[in-house]
Amino acid sequence: MDEYNNDISLKDLISKLLDYSRYLQSKKRYILKVIVLFIIMGICSYVLSDSKYDVNLTFVVEEESSSGGINLGAMAGVASSFGFDIGGMGSASTFSQSNIIEILKSRRVISNTLMQRYLIDEKNDFLIEHYLSINEIRDDLDEEYLSLSFNDELTLKHDSVINIVWLDIIDNYLLIDFQSTDANIISLTYNTSNAEFGKYFVEELISQMSKMYVRHKTAQSQRTLDFVSKRADSVFFELENAEKEYARVQDINQRIVKASGRLKELQLFRQVEVLNAMYLELVKNLEISKLTLQNDTPIINIIDKPILPLKNNSMGILLRVILSSFLGFLFSCTFFIFRKLFSDALLE
């Protein structure tokens, strides 16, 4: 008996499916119209939508060598014995790989980037002006900001707009992360509707970060180099004057036989010898400071730069037509099936 009921249920199910199939076939003209309507909507969305580009740049920060090809540690010890601290030897780095990612997102670096001029779409202007136009930011600002130009003298209003743009970039368009967990390669991706702007923006962003990074890493070494250089110039000037005075006194004392008469000459000779020794040591320390500065200067190697033209990541027209056709078919079939279910329920 159960087998008989199951056979009846299966027959009823097949009968229902055939019934619905015939019903959908009878509505194929309407289904076709809905599909065409969806295709037209898909084509319109393609025409009206903006292009989307992912601007990718990868780079790696080279750690400075502890020796730089020479024994700077030993040379630093020699320099310190004369009272000179050439610095930069094995100090902890504020700019670790992880910190660099946060530095790239910082307001200072991004605002410095935006305040650089580039020729985009035949218009030479600040990047922030291009950004405001491309992303139509001014439409969302208060009326008092509509006529604001960054070519004028900067005010607090300009600073407010920069802050808005900075938050918009880091929240919606900029992605920075390690390319993989096993490597220190950092990948920077910027999403934009203008490929030319995106290329200039990411390259300038890396440039501004590099300048800040180098200034920080070489600050102590640069101060030492400047001090030693000024001190060497000062001692050299004193040495030249002392040598001239020594030569002059020697000429005067040519006929003097007594040692008391040559006292001034002996004092000047000693002064010249002392200054000469000081100058030689300063020159040594100057060269050491230059090598230290070179050793402390970090290297940021860009592995891959964005190259125009970039690939458009927005959905192509063919894919939109296929997807629109499927959605139109699904929508129309679902509508007619529910319509038949509702009408059959009312008849029962």
C-alpha positions in Angstrom: 0.0 0.0 0.0 2.9 2.4 0.9 4.6 1.6 -2.4 1.3 2.4 -4.2 1.0 5.8 -2.4 4.7 6.5 -3.2 4.0 5.8 -6.9 1.0 8.1 -6.9 3.0 10.9 -5.2 5.9 10.5 -7.7 3.4 10.6 -10.6 1.7 13.7 -9.1 5.1 15.4 -8.7 6.1 14.6 -12.3 2.7 15.8 -13.5 3.1 19.0 -11.5 6.5 19.7 -13.0 5.2 19.1 -16.5 2.3 21.3 -15.8 4.6 24.1 -14.6 6.9 23.6 -17.6 4.1 23.9 -20.0 2.9 27.0 -18.2 6.4 28.6 -18.4 6.6 27.8 -22.1 3.3 29.5 -22.6 4.8 32.6 -21.0 8.0 32.5 -23.0 7.3 35.7 -24.8 7.0 37.6 -21.5 10.0 35.9 -20.2 12.0 36.9 -23.3 10.8 40.5 -22.9 12.0 40.5 -19.2 15.4 39.1 -20.3 15.8 41.8 -22.9 14.8 44.4 -20.4 17.5 43.1 -18.0 20.1 43.1 -20.8 19.3 46.7 -21.6 19.7 47.6 -17.9 23.0 45.7 -17.8 24.3 47.6 -20.9 23.2 50.9 -19.4 25.0 50.1 -16.1 28.2 49.4 -18.1 28.0 52.7 -20.0 27.2 54.8 -16.9 29.7 53.0 -14.5 33.2 54.3 -13.9 36.3 52.3 -14.8 38.1 50.7 -11.9 41.8 50.2 -11.7 43.9 48.5 -9.0 47.3 50.3 -9.0 49.9 48.0 -7.5 53.4 48.7 -6.3 55.6 46.4 -4.4 58.8 47.3 -2.5 61.2 46.1 0.2 63.2 48.0 2.8 66.8 46.9 2.9 68.2 46.7 6.4 71.5 48.6 6.8 74.6 46.5 7.1 76.2 46.4 10.5 79.7 46.7 8.8 79.0 48.3 5.5 82.0 46.4 4.1 84.4 47.9 6.6 84.9 47.7 10.4 83.0 50.9 11.3 82.7 49.7 14.9 86.4 49.8 15.3 86.7 53.1 13.5 83.9 54.5 15.8 86.0 53.5 18.8 89.0 55.3 17.4 86.8 58.4 16.7 85.3 58.3 20.2 88.8 58.4 21.7 89.1 61.9 20.3 85.7 62.9 21.6 83.6 62.3 18.5 80.4 60.2 18.5 79.7 59.1 14.9 76.4 57.4 16.0 74.1 55.2 14.1 75.9 52.0 15.1 73.3 49.3 15.7 70.6 51.6 17.1 67.1 50.3 17.3 64.9 51.3 14.3 61.7 53.2 14.8 60.8 52.3 11.2 60.3 48.5 11.4 58.6 46.8 8.5 55.3 46.9 10.3 55.7 50.5 11.3 56.4 51.4 7.7 52.9 50.2 6.7 51.4 52.6 9.3 53.7 55.4 8.2 52.4 55.1 4.6 48.9 55.5 6.0 49.8 58.5 8.1 48.3 61.9 7.5 51.7 63.6 7.2 52.9 61.3 4.4 49.6 61.3 2.5 49.1 65.1 2.8 52.7 65.7 1.6 51.9 63.4 -1.3 48.7 65.2 -2.2 50.5 68.5 -2.2 52.7 67.6 -5.2 51.9 68.8 -8.7 51.4 66.5 -11.6 50.1 66.8 -15.2 47.0 64.6 -15.4 44.4 64.8 -18.2 46.3 67.7 -19.6 45.9 69.7 -16.4 48.9 70.5 -14.2 47.7 70.8 -10.6 48.2 69.5 -7.1 47.2 65.8 -6.6 44.6 66.8 -4.1 42.9 69.0 -6.7 42.9 66.1 -9.1 41.5 63.8 -6.3 38.7 66.2 -5.5 37.6 66.3 -9.2 38.0 62.6 -9.9 36.1 61.5 -6.7 33.6 64.4 -6.8 34.4 65.2 -3.1 33.3 68.8 -3.4 29.7 67.8 -4.0 29.6 66.4 -0.5 31.3 69.4 1.2 29.6 72.4 2.7 29.0 75.4 0.5 31.9 77.4 2.0 34.3 74.8 0.6 33.0 74.7 -2.9 35.3 77.6 -4.2 38.3 76.5 -2.1 41.5 76.1 -4.2 44.8 74.7 -3.0 46.6 77.1 -5.4 45.7 79.9 -2.9 47.4 80.5 0.4 46.7 77.5 2.7 44.3 78.1 5.6 42.5 76.0 8.3 39.8 75.2 5.7 42.4 73.7 3.4 43.6 71.6 6.4 40.1 70.4 7.0 39.7 69.3 3.4 43.0 67.5 3.5 41.9 65.6 6.6 38.6 64.6 4.8 40.6 63.3 1.8 43.1 61.5 4.0 40.3 59.6 5.8 38.6 58.9 2.5 41.8 57.4 1.0 42.8 55.1 3.9 39.2 53.9 4.5 38.1 53.3 0.9 41.0 53.2 -1.6 44.3 52.3 0.0 45.4 48.8 1.0 48.9 48.1 2.3 50.1 44.7 3.5 52.9 42.2 3.3 52.8 40.3 0.0 53.2 37.0 1.9 53.9 35.8 5.4 57.3 34.4 4.4 58.7 37.6 2.8 59.3 41.2 3.8 58.0 42.5 0.5 55.3 45.1 1.1 52.5 45.4 -1.4 50.7 48.8 -1.9 47.4 48.8 -3.8 45.3 51.9 -4.6 41.9 51.6 -6.2 40.9 54.4 -8.5 38.8 55.4 -11.5 41.8 57.3 -13.0 44.8 55.1 -13.8 47.1 58.1 -14.4 46.3 59.6 -11.1 46.7 56.3 -9.3 50.2 55.7 -10.8 51.5 59.1 -9.8 49.9 58.9 -6.3 51.4 55.5 -5.3 54.9 56.5 -6.7 54.8 59.8 -4.9 53.6 58.2 -1.7 56.6 55.9 -1.7 58.9 58.8 -2.4 57.5 60.9 0.5 57.8 57.9 2.9 61.4 57.3 1.7 62.4 60.9 2.4 60.9 60.7 5.9 62.5 57.3 6.5 66.0 58.5 5.4 65.8 61.7 7.4 65.0 59.8 10.6 67.5 57.0 10.1 70.4 59.3 9.2 69.6 62.2 11.6 72.4 61.4 14.2 75.0 60.6 11.6 74.1 63.7 9.6 74.4 65.9 12.8 77.8 64.3 13.5 79.0 64.8 9.9 77.9 68.5 10.0 79.7 69.1 13.3 82.9 67.4 12.2 82.9 69.2 8.8 82.4 72.6 10.5 85.1 71.9 13.0 87.5 70.8 10.3 86.9 74.0 8.4 87.5 76.0 11.5 90.7 74.3 12.4 92.0 74.5 8.8 91.3 78.3 8.9 93.3 78.6 12.2 96.1 76.5 10.8 96.4 78.6 7.7 96.6 81.8 9.8 99.1 80.2 12.2 101.3 79.1 9.3 101.3 82.6 7.7 102.2 84.1 11.1 104.9 81.5 11.7 106.4 82.3 8.3 106.3 86.0 8.9 108.1 85.7 12.3 110.7 83.4 10.8 111.5 86.1 8.2 111.9 88.7 11.0 114.1 86.4 13.1 116.6 85.4 10.4 119.4 87.4 12.0 118.5 86.7 15.7 120.9 84.3 17.4 119.5 84.2 21.0 116.8 81.7 21.8 114.9 84.4 23.8 114.6 86.3 20.6 113.1 83.3 18.9 110.5 82.6 21.6 107.6 83.8 19.5 108.8 81.7 16.6 108.9 78.6 18.8 105.4 79.2 20.2 104.0 79.6 16.7 105.8 76.4 15.6 104.2 74.5 18.4 100.8 76.0 17.6 101.2 75.0 13.9 102.1 71.4 14.9 99.1 71.1 17.3 96.7 72.5 14.7 98.1 70.3 12.0 97.7 67.2 14.2 94.1 68.3 15.1 93.3 68.8 11.4 94.6 65.4 10.4 92.4 63.7 13.1 89.4 65.8 12.0 89.9 64.7 8.4 90.0 61.1 9.5 86.8 61.5 11.6 85.2 63.4 8.7 85.8 60.4 6.4 84.5 58.0 9.1 81.4 60.2 9.5 80.8 60.1 5.7 81.1 56.3 5.7 78.8 56.0 8.7 76.2 58.2 7.0 76.4 56.1 3.9 76.0 52.9 6.1 73.0 54.3 7.9 71.2 55.5 4.8 68.4 52.9 4.2 67.7 51.5 0.7 64.1 51.2 -0.4 64.0 48.9 -3.4 60.9 49.1 -5.6 60.3 45.7 -7.1 57.3 46.4 -9.3 55.9 49.8 -10.5 52.5 50.4 -12.1 52.8 50.6 -15.9 50.2 52.3 -18.0 47.8 51.3 -19.4 46.4 49.4 -16.5 43.9 46.6 -16.7 40.3 47.8 -16.1 38.8 45.7 -13.3 35.2 46.8 -13.8 32.9 44.1 -15.2 33.1 43.8 -19.0 30.0 44.3 -21.2 29.9 40.6 -22.3 29.9 39.4 -18.7 27.2 42.0 -17.8 25.0 40.8 -20.7 25.3 37.1 -19.6 24.7 38.0 -16.0 21.7 40.2 -16.9 20.2 37.5 -19.1 20.5 34.9 -16.3 19.0 37.3 -13.7 16.2 38.3 -16.1 15.4 34.6 -16.7 15.5 33.7 -13.0 13.4 36.7 -12.0 10.7 36.1 -14.7 10.5 32.4 -14.0 10.2 32.9 -10.3 7.5 35.5 -10.8 5.3 33.3 -13.0 5.9 30.2 -10.8 4.7 32.1 -7.7 1.8 33.5 -9.7 0.7 30.0 -10.7 1.1 28.7 -7.2 -1.1 31.6 -5.9 -3.8 31.1 -8.6 -3.8 27.2 -8.0 -4.2 27.8 -4.3 -7.2 30.1 -4.9 -8.9 27.5 -7.1 -8.6 24.8 -4.5 
